[in-house]
Amino acid sequence: MRIILMIGFAIVPVLGSEPPRVDDLVPSQTSKASVADDRRSFTAEEVLEGLRRADANLLTAAKLQFTIFVQVFPPHPEVGSYTTECTVTCVKGDFALSTRVSHHDPLIYFPPGTSGTLHDDENHYMYSGRPIGSMAFHTTKEASSISEHQPYLVAPDGSVTTERGTYLHGTRFRPSEDIGTLLFRDSVRATGRGFGELIDRITSMDIRSDGLVVILAEGNRGPSLPGRWRMVIELTKSGFLVREAVFGTKSLDEPTFTVENSGMCEAGGFSIAAHGTLRYPGIGPGRGYEQDVTTISCFGEADEKFFVETESAVRGAFQQDIGITDRTGAVPRMYRNSERDLP
């Protein structure tokens, strides 16, 4: 089964004409010159409006395929590094997503008492379950995901036994909750989009000799994370594209979020970068989270069939007797469907 966000169903082919492939995703040259030749015509308001308009174009109608390589520093012994194949379609501001996950690092045994671990009574093994795929849909009224996991038994000597079958876990989110859109938002931001909603006010702006626009801005990285942004922006045929971004809650010299990207995919009135790297620097040297995103294809029309099938698959999974995390209330609640009527 392939699902969405770290969630799996099979990747659905793009419908219609062949979208641009990765070989076609090359840096734009003409757009830089046009900005440099007309540098005095841009106001801060026009740059912000250009970012938001381009974001809206993508969210209105698009289908994207990404390959996402994730590393956590220091390496997480249970999850490790992994690659996600992700397909997402946007329909009038809503989106549906499907992923398949491949893990690259071996599982490591943790002794009893280690936070977050579960063992059998005789301590013959540690239980572990790695996500292998997901599916999700997100609308203005409702947001839900299903993740598929492969269970393992890890012995003290490091040997690993793969359990038969897989299991599902469902999550319901408030539509406004950032975590429910994290994989989608981070993938899009790594490729230069989705920043318009994070800027409250541009405080300074300059245009470099190469035609790229550099801004400093007040804004946020979520409703509860105010701070400052520095962005390097390129003008494309479909609007402004963020090529570099640095965010800090206290200082831009101590960033908590960075993005760099290159190349270009333009389709149907929107553009995204071909390759991007997003980082969440951690506390202390050698700590953090890094997500490398490669755009496999982009298509300028919504795939409504994919959206409907994904939503239907997620809703169907919620009818099974699976574990569910409900985050729609003030306090998250976990239960199984067979126990939903229990207090």
Backbone torsions as a table, in degrees:
resi	resn	phi	psi	omega
1	MET	NA	138.2	179.5
2	ARG	-111.0	138.4	-172.4
3	ILE	-132.3	-173.2	-167.7
4	ILE	-113.6	138.7	171.1
5	LEU	74.8	-66.1	103.7
6	MET	-84.4	63.2	-172.8
7	ILE	-131.0	-162.9	171.6
8	GLY	-164.0	122.0	157.0
9	PHE	-134.2	170.7	177.9
10	ALA	-66.7	148.3	176.9
11	ILE	-63.6	128.4	-175.6
12	VAL	-88.8	131.3	-179.1
13	PRO	-63.8	149.8	176.7
14	VAL	-69.1	134.8	-179.3
15	LEU	-86.0	156.0	175.5
16	GLY	86.7	-153.5	-177.1
17	SER	-68.5	159.2	-175.6
18	GLU	-66.6	124.3	179.4
19	PRO	-76.5	164.8	176.1
20	PRO	-59.0	138.2	177.8
21	ARG	-99.5	175.2	-174.9
22	VAL	-62.3	-29.8	179.2
23	ASP	-65.5	-23.0	-178.2
24	ASP	-90.1	-5.0	-172.6
25	LEU	-88.2	95.2	-175.7
26	VAL	-121.2	152.9	179.9
27	PRO	-61.0	143.3	176.6
28	SER	-79.1	138.3	178.4
29	GLN	-109.8	-41.1	-174.4
30	THR	-67.5	-32.7	-176.8
31	SER	-65.2	-34.4	179.6
32	LYS	-64.2	-42.7	-179.2
33	ALA	-63.9	-39.2	-177.4
34	SER	-64.8	-34.7	176.9
35	VAL	-69.3	-45.2	-177.7
36	ALA	-62.3	-36.9	-179.0
37	ASP	-71.8	-20.2	-174.2
38	ASP	-128.6	36.7	-169.8
39	ARG	-62.7	-27.9	-176.4
40	ARG	-79.3	-10.4	-175.2
41	SER	-84.5	-9.7	-175.9
42	PHE	-96.3	128.5	171.1
43	THR	-102.4	165.3	178.1
44	ALA	-60.5	-39.1	179.5
45	GLU	-63.2	-38.2	-179.8
46	GLU	-69.1	-37.5	177.7
47	VAL	-64.9	-46.0	179.6
48	LEU	-63.9	-41.2	177.7
49	GLU	-64.1	-38.1	178.1
50	GLY	-63.7	-40.6	176.7
51	LEU	-62.1	-47.2	-176.1
52	ARG	-68.6	-36.6	179.1
53	ARG	-65.9	-42.4	179.1
54	ALA	-66.2	-38.3	175.7
55	ASP	-61.1	-44.4	-179.0
56	ALA	-63.4	-37.3	178.8
57	ASN	-61.3	-41.9	179.6
58	LEU	-66.8	-44.7	-176.4
59	LEU	-69.9	-21.9	-178.0
60	THR	-73.5	-43.7	-176.8
61	ALA	-161.0	106.5	178.4
62	ALA	-163.3	155.7	168.5
63	LYS	-134.3	130.4	-174.1
64	LEU	-129.9	148.4	171.6
65	GLN	-127.8	127.5	-178.6
66	PHE	-123.5	152.2	160.9
67	THR	-112.5	126.6	-172.4
68	ILE	-123.1	119.5	177.5
69	PHE	-105.5	124.1	-173.9
70	VAL	-117.4	133.9	172.7
71	GLN	-130.1	141.5	174.8
72	VAL	-114.9	136.0	-178.8
73	PHE	-118.5	127.5	-6.9
74	PRO	-66.3	160.4	-176.8
75	PRO	-55.4	135.9	177.3
76	HIS	-80.4	121.6	-172.7
77	PRO	-68.0	-22.5	179.8
78	GLU	-91.1	-42.7	-177.7
79	VAL	-90.7	-47.4	-178.5
80	GLY	68.1	-164.6	175.6
81	SER	-84.1	152.8	-178.2
82	TYR	-155.6	160.9	177.7
83	THR	-119.0	133.4	179.0
84	THR	-115.4	126.3	168.2
85	GLU	-90.9	122.4	-171.2
86	CYS	-127.4	130.3	172.0
87	THR	-118.4	131.3	-178.6
88	VAL	-138.5	141.7	172.3
89	THR	-126.6	142.4	178.9
90	CYS	-111.8	131.9	-178.5
91	VAL	-134.2	103.2	175.2
92	LYS	53.2	44.0	177.5
93	GLY	91.0	-16.1	174.7
94	ASP	-93.2	163.3	175.9
95	PHE	-147.8	155.8	172.4
96	ALA	-129.8	149.3	-168.9
97	LEU	-143.2	143.4	175.4
98	SER	-137.4	138.1	-179.1
99	THR	-134.2	160.3	168.4
100	ARG	-134.9	134.2	-170.9
101	VAL	-117.0	134.3	174.5
102	SER	-119.2	126.9	-178.7
103	HIS	-97.2	146.8	-173.0
104	HIS	-113.1	-16.5	-174.1
105	ASP	-113.0	147.5	-179.9
106	PRO	-70.7	153.7	174.0
107	LEU	-71.5	149.1	-179.9
108	ILE	-123.1	137.2	179.4
109	TYR	-75.1	137.8	172.5
110	PHE	-115.1	138.5	179.3
111	PRO	-72.7	160.7	176.4
112	PRO	-54.9	145.5	-178.4
113	GLY	95.2	-15.1	176.3
114	THR	-69.8	132.3	-176.5
115	SER	-56.1	132.0	175.2
116	GLY	82.7	6.8	-178.9
117	THR	-107.7	158.2	-179.9
118	LEU	-135.8	131.6	-177.4
119	HIS	-126.1	162.6	171.8
120	ASP	-75.4	166.2	-173.4
121	ASP	-61.2	-33.8	-178.5
122	GLU	-91.6	2.4	-178.5
123	ASN	57.8	40.8	173.8
124	HIS	-80.0	-22.5	-178.4
125	TYR	-163.4	164.3	174.3
126	MET	-108.4	135.7	175.5
127	TYR	-78.7	140.9	175.6
128	SER	-147.4	149.4	177.2
129	GLY	-143.3	112.6	-178.5
130	ARG	-94.1	137.0	175.0
131	PRO	-67.5	136.2	179.7
132	ILE	-121.2	-4.2	177.9
133	GLY	176.7	169.6	-179.5
134	SER	-160.0	164.3	171.6
135	MET	-141.6	147.8	179.4
136	ALA	-157.0	156.3	168.9
137	PHE	-137.6	151.0	-175.8
138	HIS	-141.9	120.2	176.3
139	THR	-124.3	177.8	179.0
140	THR	-68.8	-17.7	-176.9
141	LYS	-109.3	-20.4	-171.6
142	GLU	-155.1	144.9	177.9
143	ALA	-145.6	125.7	-178.0
144	SER	-145.8	152.2	176.5
145	SER	-141.5	156.3	173.7
146	ILE	-127.7	127.9	175.9
147	SER	-114.1	142.4	179.7
148	GLU	-107.1	134.9	-174.4
149	HIS	-127.8	144.3	173.4
150	GLN	-101.0	119.9	-179.8
151	PRO	-83.1	147.1	179.1
152	TYR	-136.5	156.7	168.9
153	LEU	-115.9	123.6	-177.2
154	VAL	-112.7	119.2	-177.5
155	ALA	-85.7	160.6	178.6
156	PRO	-57.5	-28.3	179.0
157	ASP	-81.4	1.6	177.8
158	GLY	94.4	-7.7	178.6
159	SER	-69.8	146.6	-174.1
160	VAL	-124.0	131.7	174.8
161	THR	-112.2	126.5	178.2
162	THR	-86.8	121.7	178.6
163	GLU	-72.8	153.6	177.2
164	ARG	-70.6	143.5	174.5
165	GLY	73.9	176.8	177.1
166	THR	-130.2	169.5	177.2
167	TYR	-132.8	158.0	-177.4
168	LEU	-110.2	150.1	171.8
169	HIS	-135.9	132.7	-179.1
170	GLY	-106.5	150.2	176.2
171	THR	-136.1	132.2	171.9
172	ARG	-106.7	134.7	-178.5
173	PHE	-119.4	156.8	162.6
174	ARG	-71.6	136.2	-178.6
175	PRO	-56.2	-26.2	-179.2
176	SER	-85.3	-4.1	-173.9
177	GLU	-79.8	127.2	-176.5
178	ASP	-60.7	-40.5	-174.0
179	ILE	-62.4	-27.6	179.6
180	GLY	-70.6	-16.3	-179.1
181	THR	-119.2	12.9	-167.7
182	LEU	-61.7	-48.4	-177.6
183	LEU	-62.6	-44.3	179.3
184	PHE	-63.1	-50.9	-177.3
185	ARG	-62.4	-43.7	-178.4
186	ASP	-67.0	-37.9	178.6
187	SER	-65.5	-43.2	179.0
188	VAL	-66.9	-40.1	-179.8
189	ARG	-69.0	-34.9	175.8
190	ALA	-60.3	-28.6	-180.0
191	THR	-101.3	18.8	166.0
192	GLY	97.0	4.8	-178.3
193	ARG	-118.6	167.0	176.5
194	GLY	86.7	10.8	-178.8
195	PHE	-91.2	-20.8	-176.4
196	GLY	-57.2	-38.4	-178.5
197	GLU	-72.6	-12.7	-177.3
198	LEU	-95.1	-4.5	-177.9
199	ILE	-104.0	125.9	174.7
200	ASP	-91.8	-43.9	-176.4
201	ARG	-156.7	130.5	173.8
202	ILE	-82.7	122.8	-175.8
203	THR	-97.0	-23.7	175.3
204	SER	-154.9	155.5	-177.0
205	MET	-151.3	140.1	177.4
206	ASP	-142.5	152.3	176.0
207	ILE	-116.2	120.3	-177.0
208	ARG	-74.8	169.2	-179.7
209	SER	-64.2	-23.9	177.9
210	ASP	-85.3	2.6	176.0
211	GLY	91.7	-5.2	178.6
212	LEU	-78.5	140.8	-179.1
213	VAL	-92.2	130.0	177.7
214	VAL	-113.2	125.1	-179.4
215	ILE	-124.7	151.6	163.5
216	LEU	-113.6	139.7	-173.8
217	ALA	-148.8	151.6	168.9
218	GLU	-90.4	141.4	-178.7
219	GLY	-178.0	-142.0	-175.5
220	ASN	-159.3	169.6	170.4
221	ARG	-123.4	39.1	-175.5
222	GLY	135.4	160.5	-174.0
223	PRO	-55.5	-31.0	-176.0
224	SER	-106.8	13.8	-177.1
225	LEU	-128.0	73.2	176.4
226	PRO	-72.9	153.8	179.0
227	GLY	177.9	-156.8	-177.7
228	ARG	-124.6	147.6	179.4
229	TRP	-117.0	145.8	162.1
230	ARG	-123.1	126.2	-179.0
231	MET	-131.9	144.2	171.3
232	VAL	-111.0	124.0	-166.7
233	ILE	-126.6	138.3	177.4
234	GLU	-111.8	137.8	175.0
235	LEU	-84.0	126.3	176.1
236	THR	-117.1	177.8	179.2
237	LYS	-62.2	-26.8	-177.0
238	SER	-106.1	11.3	177.3
239	GLY	129.7	-172.7	-178.7
240	PHE	-81.4	137.6	-179.1
241	LEU	-121.1	124.7	-179.3
242	VAL	-76.2	118.5	179.8
243	ARG	-93.7	-32.9	176.5
244	GLU	-139.9	144.5	177.0
245	ALA	-147.3	136.9	176.0
246	VAL	-132.1	130.3	178.8
247	PHE	-125.0	138.7	175.1
248	GLY	-140.4	138.9	177.2
249	THR	-78.8	-28.7	179.4
250	LYS	-112.0	-48.1	-176.6
251	SER	-150.5	145.5	175.6
252	LEU	-69.9	-15.3	175.6
253	ASP	-77.9	-12.7	176.1
254	GLU	-125.3	69.9	-173.1
255	PRO	-69.0	149.0	173.1
256	THR	-111.2	-0.6	-178.1
257	PHE	-162.8	130.1	177.2
258	THR	-139.4	153.4	175.9
259	VAL	-139.6	138.8	169.6
260	GLU	-138.0	141.0	178.1
261	ASN	-149.8	174.0	-178.2
262	SER	-156.4	168.7	179.1
263	GLY	72.8	177.6	-174.4
264	MET	-152.4	140.1	167.0
265	CYS	-128.2	120.7	179.0
266	GLU	-119.4	131.1	-178.8
267	ALA	-159.6	130.3	170.0
268	GLY	57.2	36.0	175.8
269	GLY	91.0	7.5	174.0
270	PHE	-138.1	162.8	177.0
271	SER	-138.1	146.8	172.0
272	ILE	-138.8	165.3	178.6
273	ALA	-77.2	156.4	178.1
274	ALA	-77.7	-37.3	-178.4
275	HIS	-138.6	139.8	178.1
276	GLY	-150.0	150.8	176.3
277	THR	-125.5	125.6	179.1
278	LEU	-113.8	135.5	-178.5
279	ARG	-131.8	140.5	167.2
280	TYR	-111.7	93.0	179.4
281	PRO	-61.1	136.1	-179.7
282	GLY	-90.3	-178.4	178.1
283	ILE	-84.8	117.4	-179.5
284	GLY	98.4	156.8	-179.5
285	PRO	-65.5	142.9	176.7
286	GLY	76.1	12.6	-179.3
287	ARG	-116.6	150.0	177.0
288	GLY	146.4	-168.7	-176.1
289	TYR	-139.6	134.3	-177.9
290	GLU	-132.7	135.8	-177.9
291	GLN	-130.4	113.0	177.5
292	ASP	-98.2	123.2	-174.5
293	VAL	-115.9	128.7	173.6
294	THR	-116.4	126.8	176.4
295	THR	-79.3	115.1	178.1
296	ILE	-82.1	-41.9	176.9
297	SER	-157.7	155.9	173.2
298	CYS	-139.7	142.5	-173.9
299	PHE	-139.9	132.7	-170.6
300	GLY	-87.7	29.5	174.7
301	GLU	-137.6	145.9	175.9
302	ALA	-70.5	141.8	174.3
303	ASP	-99.8	85.9	-175.0
304	GLU	-66.8	-30.3	177.6
305	LYS	-64.1	-44.4	177.4
306	PHE	-61.4	-43.1	179.9
307	PHE	-60.0	-50.0	-176.9
308	VAL	-63.7	-42.9	-178.8
309	GLU	-66.3	-38.7	179.1
310	THR	-67.1	-47.4	178.1
311	GLU	-58.6	-42.4	-179.8
312	SER	-64.0	-41.3	-179.9
313	ALA	-65.0	-40.7	178.7
314	VAL	-65.3	-46.3	180.0
315	ARG	-62.7	-38.7	178.6
316	GLY	-64.2	-39.3	179.5
317	ALA	-64.6	-33.6	179.6
318	PHE	-68.2	-15.3	177.5
319	GLN	-83.9	-11.9	178.1
320	GLN	-82.2	167.1	178.1
321	ASP	-83.4	82.5	-176.9
322	ILE	-123.3	164.5	173.0
323	GLY	-73.6	138.9	-176.9
324	ILE	-132.5	136.5	168.9
325	THR	-107.8	120.2	-179.4
326	ASP	-105.2	111.2	-178.5
327	ARG	-106.5	16.0	-176.9
328	THR	-81.5	-18.6	179.7
329	GLY	-92.5	-175.2	-179.5
330	ALA	-66.1	-32.5	179.9
331	VAL	-125.0	128.6	178.2
332	PRO	-58.3	143.7	-178.4
333	ARG	-130.8	136.6	179.1
334	MET	-116.3	137.8	179.9
335	TYR	-162.8	168.9	169.5
336	ARG	-101.6	153.6	180.0
337	ASN	-56.5	-36.4	-179.3
338	SER	-68.7	-12.7	-178.0
339	GLU	-113.3	8.9	-170.2
340	ARG	-61.6	-25.4	-178.6
341	ASP	-88.1	-2.8	179.4
342	LEU	-77.8	149.0	179.1
343	PRO	-66.8	NA	NA
